[in-house]
Amino acid sequence: MRTIAVIGAGAAGCFCAALLSRLHPDWKVCVLEAAAHPMQKLAVTGGGRCNITNSFEFVDSLSDVYPRGANLMKRLLHSFGPEDCLHWFGERGVRFVTQGDGCVFPQSQDAMQIVRTLVRAMEEGGVQVLCNHKVTAIERDLSVHFQEASGKLGGTLRPDAVVLTTGGATARLLSGTGIELVGDVPSLFTLKIEDEGLRSLMGTVVDNVTLGLTGTRFRSHGTLLLTDWGVSGPATLRLSSYAARWLSESQYRGTLLVNWMDCSEPELRDRLPEMAGSGRTVANSHPAELSDRLWKMLVGRAGIRPDARWAELGSKGLARLVNTLISDTYEITGRARFKEEFVTCGGVALHEIRPDTLESRRVPGLYFAGEVMDIDAVTGGFNLQAAWSTAWTVAHSIR
Ligand SMILES: Cc1cc2nc3c(=O)[nH]c(=O)nc-3n(C[C@H](O)[C@H](O)[C@H](O)COP(=O)(O)OP(=O)(O)OC[C@H]3O[C@@H](n4cnc5c(N)ncnc54)[C@H](O)[C@@H]3O)c2cc1C
């Protein structure tokens, strides 16, 4: 009988264990989990609702949603994509709703339904889940050293194959194997900006902006939310994901570039006569996409008097206004977490992993799934889809 040790009872580990037990009923599949219960993180995903996957219908390019690991994900999604995920859970009684933005949630709006489904699938397959078992090291000969929560008892397993699914910032368990690791840094966070004008607009939502970091090519599009500490919302989270490593190296300092109108200078200049034609003051003729208060703040930032009329602006005043609308800048003074929700970028370097099986090139019999690999995504269900796709590939690769 073959023995498979899955390390980490998170989304990827539990899904992989459930699949393995079904594919190979005669194998012994055991999961070692450091925490007292399996899938504690999965239980709180999506604010407790679990954004389990995404329809991908609004994804132009996979690198837009997987800043790290897009090429590998392209391959894996062919084998096990969002439809397959919904089918697997659907066969076990879970119903889903897809939001207008492509995010998919269980109809119950309850992440615990997904947790319970996986627990049941593992139980049916006879998977042994050992909680309070923290793995301390994995060696090249696949020895797995663990310690029980008390710290007093420990031991070593020697399975036929090991699946490492310990999530973000845990790849150091492999330090004795020679496997190359990419340093971990946080991704998906909001940005602190000490600008009184911006902060006074707390709660303002602007639907289509382009954000960037000056001196870099990082750009993101989407909805911006102004908060009492700076900026948040999907556009900010995407930018933090794209530039996660750059921002970490810059100690979360830099200049945020905001194109409030999400258009080019010529496009904006084409629209100005329509706004100016109203005969009102500049401050009183805001474009539909910007709120009255935000527009007034931006007009002030362009150095234009609140009572100035369009005709008084002159070419210099107009240039300042255009510049503020499409190339506004704010100093970033730090990062903040997004509702406790962040993922780690970094982990096992992808060139160490065979793309077709997700087995280590260096340590045969050692497989990887989930966030422990150097794959991470923007928000929207893409991170969990990576967990499902990688786990599925591993389960179908171990022979
Ligand atoms: C609050 C929050 C909300 C999120 N919401 C969403 C969402 O709605 N949709 C989405 O797509 N993504 C979401 N994410 C991201 C998503 O949860 C992760 O990408 C996903 O859980 C990764 O799965 P994983 O199995 O690789 O790792 P995890 O789910 O992190 O599981 C790893 C497991 O390994 C265990 N472990 C770690 N070290 C050891 C060790 N040494 N020995 C034994 N066990 C160990 C951990 O205790 C854990 O149980 C969210 C993340 C957070 C933090």
The ligand as a Gaussian input file, in Angstrom:
#p B3LYP/6-31G(d) Opt

LIG

0 1
 C       -9.008000      36.543000       5.009000
 C       -8.745000      35.968000       3.634000
 C       -9.777000      35.924000       2.722000
 C       -9.547000      35.390000       1.448000
 N      -10.604000      35.323000       0.576000
 C      -10.398000      34.747000      -0.644000
 C      -11.484000      34.568000      -1.544000
 O      -12.643000      34.845000      -1.228000
 N      -11.221000      34.010000      -2.764000
 C       -9.941000      33.621000      -3.132000
 O       -9.749000      33.137000      -4.241000
 N       -8.908000      33.750000      -2.277000
 C       -9.102000      34.284000      -1.042000
 N       -8.051000      34.393000      -0.169000
 C       -6.777000      33.758000      -0.535000
 C       -6.925000      32.220000      -0.337000
 O       -7.517000      31.966000       0.917000
 C       -5.583000      31.509000      -0.412000
 O       -4.979000      31.813000      -1.647000
 C       -5.805000      30.005000      -0.288000
 O       -6.359000      29.692000       0.978000
 C       -4.500000      29.257000      -0.462000
 O       -4.771000      27.893000      -0.231000
 P       -3.610000      26.932000       0.277000
 O       -4.259000      25.614000       0.540000
 O       -2.461000      27.006000      -0.620000
 O       -3.130000      27.565000       1.663000
 P       -3.953000      27.771000       3.079000
 O       -5.384000      27.809000       2.756000
 O       -3.272000      28.904000       3.656000
 O       -3.656000      26.423000       3.814000
 C       -2.377000      26.083000       4.293000
 C       -2.542000      25.179000       5.506000
 O       -1.280000      24.671000       5.874000
 C       -1.155000      24.737000       7.278000
 N        0.280000      24.781000       7.604000
 C        1.133000      25.818000       7.428000
 N        2.359000      25.495000       7.852000
 C        2.290000      24.208000       8.275000
 C        3.234000      23.305000       8.833000
 N        4.504000      23.652000       9.026000
 N        2.816000      22.058000       9.166000
 C        1.513000      21.685000       8.984000
 N        0.581000      22.506000       8.492000
 C        0.971000      23.748000       8.132000
 C       -1.905000      25.989000       7.654000
 O       -2.274000      25.970000       9.011000
 C       -3.092000      25.919000       6.710000
 O       -4.165000      25.208000       7.252000
 C       -8.257000      34.935000       1.101000
 C       -7.209000      35.009000       2.024000
 C       -7.440000      35.515000       3.278000
 C       -6.310000      35.574000       4.275000

